[in-house]
Amino acid sequence: MLRSFICVLMLLALAPGAGAQSYPAKPIRLIVPYVPGGDTDIVARLITPKLGEALGQQVVVDNRPGAGSLIGTEAMLRAPADGYTLAMGTISSLAVLPVTKSNVPYDPVKDFAPIVLVTTVPYVLVVHPSVPARSVADLVKLAKSRPGELSYGTPGIATGIHLTAEYFSTVAGIKLVHVPYKGGAPSVVDLVAGNISMVFSTFSTTGQYLKSGRLRGLAVASSARAKDFPAVPTMSESGYHGFEASTWHGVVARSGTSRSIVTRLNTEIVRIANTDDVRSALLTAGFDIAVGPAEDFERFVRSEIDKWKKVADVANVRID
């Protein structure tokens, strides 16, 4: 009788979903592969408090910046595939680095378990007011008259912003100087200080400076103008038809993570992103909410890899 009871307990422990029922039994770490204050960090810190409440365990944000998101991403991949170490997956870590750097130590499809795409946000071309350009056409004309003098900041080499800026330089026929930082926020701070000429950034990071006049927005790389900044034209309206580029922020785990754990995390984060306070905070900060099934995120990553590989080939960007 005792032996039969033990066998039943063992079968229950091995049953699908048993791991998720006991998960989590300890705090969870969410690695943000960038410095605090940038878009990815903002998204992570908006969802983690409520995620911790829902799971009954603290979810700790761990900033691991460097190497264009490579350092933090690798740190997640070195941890066990048990759902206790997650990472923010971004355009840089999952789409741009793999198509621009030959020795990236992971496969963006095979080595990750996509959990959920949380937000997307289009890039906006922003200049310091000292730059005598009030349109993209003005900027291109200025850059052609001063080749190699105007500088642009990025969150690092082989990031989405880096590739977008290089693509712009290629299609516009201009030569700009790349100044990489350890994150998007530091590059914008240096732009406000007048130490660089321009950035491709986001309204969530630059909006306060655009409203105060400390920075000037020239064009947004989306199909339509932003409702909060209707005076900023699109890149298509500025003469670069079809020039669209957005950054995005999702949550990923290591491949091999239990499907039941992935499903539970997806369900909770989708619910949290749609709560009134989090949704309002994300929209006010300039993010577009993009939550959905994990399968949708997986398909999205594949499409982004294809898109940015084509851009990298056109712009001839290789980081080796």
Steps between C-alpha positions, in 0.01 A plus 500: 500500500780737595691411184194579284456835674864593435465404135195725465692792652790443259266494202337824613839664537590401143166602353492793256443825685625370835808723477291806426273434798797523738664781302633731622643380830760778522565852361531547124770707333417706190819608327488832313805509268520881516560776753215627720277773359472386138191366325568134577557576867180707518290216359659245735442713809137566409408133477716336770321626815164362389663184365653440841160549664335257260764231546543543873875549465715809448608570142833684512623718212871440438667753267789341309601751230778472246598373154174608341291275733731199463624493861158488661358259244788256548453519877143375459606221266759375751231452765290182530192471280269500801313830463685673784729703274327691222616783275358786304534401137542793261557590139873509577541168678265293285510661155788741439799344676443160337500649148790743544745307718640168382602365842183560703505203741134407462230431247216756534240238414630169637645622831204703627150429622297812406252583775329819389555811289402788730547827310614656174595862441617673180832677477510877460787700353593773749765773481649752742361853444851620408479288184366738230247253359124512534423211265660178382579673170683776690695242698605305192609819325700603807663159536604498135662842542684380813582130440621317808426789737149429625480229766222269614468309825372145549445259792799306367650328199265264314185631664179572313568872517853453363372302204218748437742794498740320268214416268392863498857610425512256208170594336565873557854478366660669802789423734438526876718422802376221727530555878392184689381514863402232752133582462245726336454731798870605520506581129196727536652673805814572294285627214318741732844620618598567139783248494360316196289621208210255479347168599238258382312445823139473619240748617495320836865597553511839327142627539562726799790669322303544178216665690739736682687591182832358620492259205341515155316210334545477123313183403349184644569164334141375501212486254309776679584800715501459877180638657696670780744660254288575192740767374775242443462358147568139403815396317280420197360854504859623523597335173603151617203291400460176693768588756346342810687376806386422851657368814320236703513337840402148595569243768694183420632193678749234403384234260408188691295694754181314583217589265265526796726761660521698174121489471447618856745789463342598169151499650601716796700755298223538239253564782735746676570700183126546456427617855387862504802645683772312311331550164463873570863531612628322188286704260586827675870415472463453125489120473260299288370194686560181301423213738370171363572126492858373524463355150436849360821625660694212346366581152572869556865430590547294185356781286723759669810287435412487130430875487819614670718256308388674182572841656843387619583378149388827339685715756797261501512490879718226647636496855794256516 
